[in-house]
Amino acid sequence: MPSPLPGMDPYLEQPAFWSSFHSRFIVALADAIETQLAPDYYIEVEARTYLDNAIEGALMGIPDAVIVSNAQKETLLQPSDVGVLAVQVEPQQVEVPIPEEVTERYLEIRDLTSGAVITAIELLSPKNKRSEKGRMTYTEKRTQILGSATSLVELDLLRAGYPMPLSSNVMPTPYRILVSPSYQRPKADLYGFGLRQPLPTITIPLKPEDDAIAIALQPIFEGVYERGRYQTRIDYTQMPPAPSLSEADQVWLKEHLHNV
């Protein structure tokens, strides 16, 4: 069944759906690009793996001293009492953060002869925009690409988290796609769009002497959505996950879903 929304679906940001959507979209995008690549290029689905703390936003550095009420103070042991009362200290059950192995897939368009990476294509994950390790890992790679002869296409289809930095001030939008041809830096194209708009058709840069190829993202999204059968799995009677929509978008979304 097709998506009930005209473009990106914010309900896919739920942890239960995003991982599978990310994998499916990356592969579908690679297939769409491959059909337009000249014979002297090829595209690969690559992956990076790192360990990340499974507990995000955990409290760190909690002080030993706490504030207690006067009634509690009366029951607290004084330092001199410790030597008098031989009380066995019993352990309490606690949980420690277990590092989580994270695998993030991305695309590389390579030169067939040399194997050199011509264009890197990234679909941001929640950890890229939120967690310390995930953001640091991706930011380091992003910096290397932007300082190299490799072009970068960066798709941010997540409303949550912190957008990747730019040198220019731009109007914030829920979603944005950066296309940075290596031969035009520091200039780049930024596609900003919202909930009510379809995903745009973007250009994928290749070598400077070759024309960029145009990729329509909306049909790719629609195919992934249908193959994943997300409409039968998503509860559209609830509001999308955080962050909250603007008041205008909340009104529009409620009316739109009611009509379809």
MILUM-525616 format. One line per field, with one value per residue (C-alpha): residue number from 1; residue in three letters; x, y, z. Coordinates in Angstrom, 3 decimals. Layout:
<rs>
num (NUM; ...)
residu (ala; ...)
east (X; ...)
north (Y; ...)
up (Z; ...)
</rs>
This chain:
<rs>
num (1; 2; 3; 4; 5; 6; 7; 8; 9; 10; 11; 12; 13; 14; 15; 16; 17; 18; 19; 20; 21; 22; 23; 24; 25; 26; 27; 28; 29; 30; 31; 32; 33; 34; 35; 36; 37; 38; 39; 40; 41; 42; 43; 44; 45; 46; 47; 48; 49; 50; 51; 52; 53; 54; 55; 56; 57; 58; 59; 60; 61; 62; 63; 64; 65; 66; 67; 68; 69; 70; 71; 72; 73; 74; 75; 76; 77; 78; 79; 80; 81; 82; 83; 84; 85; 86; 87; 88; 89; 90; 91; 92; 93; 94; 95; 96; 97; 98; 99; 100; 101; 102; 103; 104; 105; 106; 107; 108; 109; 110; 111; 112; 113; 114; 115; 116; 117; 118; 119; 120; 121; 122; 123; 124; 125; 126; 127; 128; 129; 130; 131; 132; 133; 134; 135; 136; 137; 138; 139; 140; 141; 142; 143; 144; 145; 146; 147; 148; 149; 150; 151; 152; 153; 154; 155; 156; 157; 158; 159; 160; 161; 162; 163; 164; 165; 166; 167; 168; 169; 170; 171; 172; 173; 174; 175; 176; 177; 178; 179; 180; 181; 182; 183; 184; 185; 186; 187; 188; 189; 190; 191; 192; 193; 194; 195; 196; 197; 198; 199; 200; 201; 202; 203; 204; 205; 206; 207; 208; 209; 210; 211; 212; 213; 214; 215; 216; 217; 218; 219; 220; 221; 222; 223; 224; 225; 226; 227; 228; 229; 230; 231; 232; 233; 234; 235; 236; 237; 238; 239; 240; 241; 242; 243; 244; 245; 246; 247; 248; 249; 250; 251; 252; 253; 254; 255; 256; 257; 258; 259; 260)
residu (met; pro; ser; pro; leu; pro; gly; met; asp; pro; tyr; leu; glu; gln; pro; ala; phe; trp; ser; ser; phe; his; ser; arg; phe; ile; val; ala; leu; ala; asp; ala; ile; glu; thr; gln; leu; ala; pro; asp; tyr; tyr; ile; glu; val; glu; ala; arg; thr; tyr; leu; asp; asn; ala; ile; glu; gly; ala; leu; met; gly; ile; pro; asp; ala; val; ile; val; ser; asn; ala; gln; lys; glu; thr; leu; leu; gln; pro; ser; asp; val; gly; val; leu; ala; val; gln; val; glu; pro; gln; gln; val; glu; val; pro; ile; pro; glu; glu; val; thr; glu; arg; tyr; leu; glu; ile; arg; asp; leu; thr; ser; gly; ala; val; ile; thr; ala; ile; glu; leu; leu; ser; pro; lys; asn; lys; arg; ser; glu; lys; gly; arg; met; thr; tyr; thr; glu; lys; arg; thr; gln; ile; leu; gly; ser; ala; thr; ser; leu; val; glu; leu; asp; leu; leu; arg; ala; gly; tyr; pro; met; pro; leu; ser; ser; asn; val; met; pro; thr; pro; tyr; arg; ile; leu; val; ser; pro; ser; tyr; gln; arg; pro; lys; ala; asp; leu; tyr; gly; phe; gly; leu; arg; gln; pro; leu; pro; thr; ile; thr; ile; pro; leu; lys; pro; glu; asp; asp; ala; ile; ala; ile; ala; leu; gln; pro; ile; phe; glu; gly; val; tyr; glu; arg; gly; arg; tyr; gln; thr; arg; ile; asp; tyr; thr; gln; met; pro; pro; ala; pro; ser; leu; ser; glu; ala; asp; gln; val; trp; leu; lys; glu; his; leu; his; asn; val)
east (0.000; 1.294; 2.251; -0.598; 1.763; 3.002; 6.681; 8.844; 7.009; 7.925; 6.475; 9.456; 11.687; 10.481; 13.324; 11.157; 11.168; 14.181; 16.890; 15.072; 14.039; 17.649; 18.951; 16.196; 16.520; 20.312; 20.058; 17.168; 19.084; 22.145; 20.023; 18.498; 21.908; 23.444; 20.979; 22.338; 26.050; 28.394; 30.433; 33.542; 31.872; 30.455; 28.606; 29.163; 27.180; 29.750; 29.458; 31.248; 31.027; 31.780; 30.893; 28.505; 27.091; 23.623; 22.364; 22.105; 21.780; 22.755; 23.552; 27.279; 29.216; 26.401; 27.850; 28.261; 26.526; 22.739; 20.186; 18.026; 15.194; 15.547; 13.693; 16.137; 19.106; 18.050; 18.361; 21.684; 24.714; 27.362; 31.003; 31.618; 28.737; 30.427; 32.925; 30.273; 27.642; 28.948; 26.412; 27.095; 26.929; 24.672; 25.112; 22.308; 21.563; 22.614; 23.016; 26.094; 26.001; 26.846; 28.527; 26.334; 27.856; 26.513; 26.658; 25.859; 25.584; 26.508; 27.269; 30.399; 30.589; 34.018; 36.124; 36.130; 39.824; 41.462; 38.860; 39.083; 36.020; 34.387; 31.260; 30.233; 26.507; 25.336; 21.884; 22.173; 21.184; 19.789; 23.174; 24.894; 22.657; 22.439; 24.869; 28.383; 30.223; 28.008; 28.213; 31.961; 32.587; 30.538; 31.802; 35.404; 34.616; 32.607; 35.522; 37.905; 35.581; 35.041; 38.815; 39.393; 38.666; 35.567; 32.103; 29.561; 25.810; 24.321; 20.662; 19.135; 15.622; 15.371; 13.693; 15.243; 18.763; 21.226; 21.756; 25.248; 27.159; 27.343; 29.365; 26.257; 23.186; 20.143; 16.472; 15.797; 13.657; 12.589; 14.572; 17.548; 19.894; 23.394; 25.083; 28.735; 30.661; 34.364; 35.152; 32.756; 33.779; 33.143; 29.927; 27.279; 23.570; 21.177; 17.682; 15.455; 11.900; 9.142; 6.448; 3.990; 6.426; 7.610; 11.238; 13.130; 14.974; 18.663; 21.871; 24.624; 28.014; 30.617; 33.988; 34.272; 34.326; 31.147; 27.607; 25.899; 23.010; 19.516; 17.843; 14.168; 13.995; 10.214; 9.663; 12.520; 10.911; 7.506; 8.937; 10.756; 7.641; 5.458; 7.977; 8.427; 4.629; 4.975; 1.377; 0.149; 2.633; 2.418; -0.325; -1.324; -3.906; -1.028; 1.179; 4.635; 7.621; 9.533; 10.305; 6.834; 5.530; 4.771; 1.196; 0.435; 1.875; -0.034; -3.305; -2.413; -1.336; -4.517; -6.739; -4.687; -4.714; -8.422; -9.096; -7.045)
north (0.000; 3.493; 6.023; 8.277; 11.263; 13.260; 13.013; 11.874; 10.047; 11.242; 8.048; 6.166; 7.877; 5.377; 2.997; 0.034; 1.220; 3.422; 0.747; -1.322; 1.785; 3.022; -0.266; -0.583; 3.016; 2.824; -0.283; 1.143; 4.376; 2.425; 0.512; 3.728; 5.354; 2.279; 2.407; 5.843; 5.289; 5.245; 2.036; 3.602; 3.877; 1.435; 1.859; -0.061; -0.383; 0.098; -0.075; 1.362; -0.242; 1.242; 0.742; 3.229; 3.596; 2.012; 4.492; 7.959; 10.964; 9.036; 11.160; 11.432; 12.794; 12.658; 14.178; 12.049; 14.647; 14.895; 17.209; 15.563; 16.720; 17.500; 14.272; 12.283; 14.018; 12.637; 9.076; 9.498; 7.891; 10.245; 9.498; 8.307; 5.811; 3.840; 2.292; 1.417; -0.275; -3.352; -3.397; -5.597; -3.553; -5.286; -4.693; -3.370; -4.456; -1.912; -1.915; -0.857; 0.534; -2.185; -0.858; -1.377; -2.356; 0.066; -0.588; 2.269; 1.717; 4.279; 4.405; 5.070; 5.734; 4.613; 4.891; 1.493; 1.576; 3.083; 2.288; 5.890; 7.150; 9.807; 10.449; 9.408; 9.243; 9.226; 8.759; 10.110; 7.900; 9.069; 8.441; 10.713; 13.546; 12.750; 10.437; 11.557; 8.601; 8.325; 12.033; 12.163; 9.134; 10.553; 14.132; 12.940; 11.154; 14.118; 16.465; 14.158; 14.023; 17.786; 18.265; 15.771; 15.342; 13.244; 14.732; 14.358; 13.805; 13.917; 13.022; 14.129; 12.668; 12.913; 15.774; 14.838; 15.674; 18.360; 19.143; 18.852; 22.143; 24.516; 27.677; 29.563; 30.530; 28.858; 28.755; 25.613; 22.947; 19.527; 17.728; 18.703; 17.229; 18.558; 18.063; 19.139; 18.526; 18.468; 20.784; 23.518; 23.767; 25.647; 26.147; 23.440; 22.920; 22.499; 21.101; 22.043; 20.723; 19.893; 17.431; 18.528; 18.380; 15.356; 14.369; 16.327; 15.279; 15.816; 15.763; 13.222; 14.692; 12.560; 13.574; 17.241; 16.296; 14.197; 15.458; 14.901; 12.467; 13.344; 11.067; 11.435; 10.463; 10.378; 7.261; 5.541; 6.359; 5.143; 1.828; 1.266; 2.183; -0.292; -3.152; -2.617; -2.669; 0.179; 1.338; -1.914; -1.563; 2.138; 3.466; 6.710; 7.479; 8.544; 11.610; 11.100; 10.601; 13.577; 16.289; 17.801; 19.157; 22.833; 23.772; 24.344; 20.951; 19.208; 20.645; 19.769; 16.213; 15.477; 16.745; 15.026; 11.613; 11.955; 12.666; 9.749)
up (0.000; -0.789; 1.858; 3.010; 3.044; 0.045; 0.972; 3.855; 6.644; 10.186; 11.669; 10.215; 12.771; 15.368; 16.358; 15.325; 11.701; 11.016; 10.866; 8.246; 6.314; 6.284; 4.873; 2.278; 1.126; 0.730; -1.460; -3.514; -4.043; -5.197; -7.719; -9.068; -9.473; -11.105; -14.002; -14.965; -14.390; -17.361; -17.861; -16.332; -12.895; -10.384; -7.076; -3.839; -0.611; 2.133; 5.934; 8.945; 12.364; 15.773; 19.435; 20.966; 24.451; 24.413; 27.029; 25.547; 27.789; 30.929; 33.948; 34.499; 37.445; 40.026; 43.220; 46.330; 48.516; 48.340; 49.947; 52.601; 54.802; 58.527; 59.373; 57.293; 58.921; 62.306; 61.027; 59.261; 60.848; 62.137; 61.287; 64.876; 64.615; 61.881; 64.224; 66.789; 64.658; 62.882; 60.064; 57.042; 53.836; 51.313; 47.565; 45.425; 41.887; 39.265; 35.500; 33.578; 30.027; 27.517; 24.351; 21.316; 17.969; 15.380; 11.641; 9.249; 5.508; 2.889; -0.831; -2.829; -6.546; -7.718; -10.835; -12.538; -13.451; -10.371; -7.717; -6.482; -4.634; -6.808; -4.723; -1.214; -0.453; 3.166; 4.681; 8.211; 11.140; 14.498; 16.103; 13.568; 14.745; 18.439; 20.216; 21.033; 19.472; 16.390; 15.637; 16.205; 13.970; 11.120; 11.522; 11.223; 7.973; 6.686; 7.362; 5.490; 2.477; 2.372; 2.381; -0.419; -4.133; -3.306; -3.761; -0.956; -1.056; 2.446; 2.989; 6.280; 6.421; 10.210; 12.038; 15.371; 16.475; 15.458; 11.744; 10.324; 10.355; 7.412; 6.943; 5.825; 7.811; 6.297; 7.133; 9.205; 7.547; 8.857; 6.155; 4.052; 1.484; 0.831; -2.544; -2.467; -5.717; -4.933; -7.841; -6.612; -2.950; -0.793; -2.789; -2.413; -3.081; -0.174; -0.705; 2.223; 2.422; 4.845; 5.701; 3.014; 0.085; -1.905; -1.738; -4.398; -7.520; -6.758; -8.763; -8.097; -9.068; -10.821; -12.272; -13.295; -16.985; -16.702; -16.304; -12.969; -12.988; -11.754; -9.218; -8.269; -4.591; -4.187; -6.362; -4.519; -1.181; -2.347; -3.527; -0.238; 1.731; -0.145; -0.063; 3.677; 4.161; 6.605; 6.292; 7.801; 10.673; 11.567; 13.846; 12.156; 14.850; 17.104; 16.752; 15.184; 17.486; 18.895; 18.083; 18.064; 14.783; 14.419; 15.245; 11.558; 10.578; 13.371; 12.070; 8.475; 9.359; 11.307; 8.484; 5.786; 7.472; 8.158; 4.479; 3.154)
</rs>
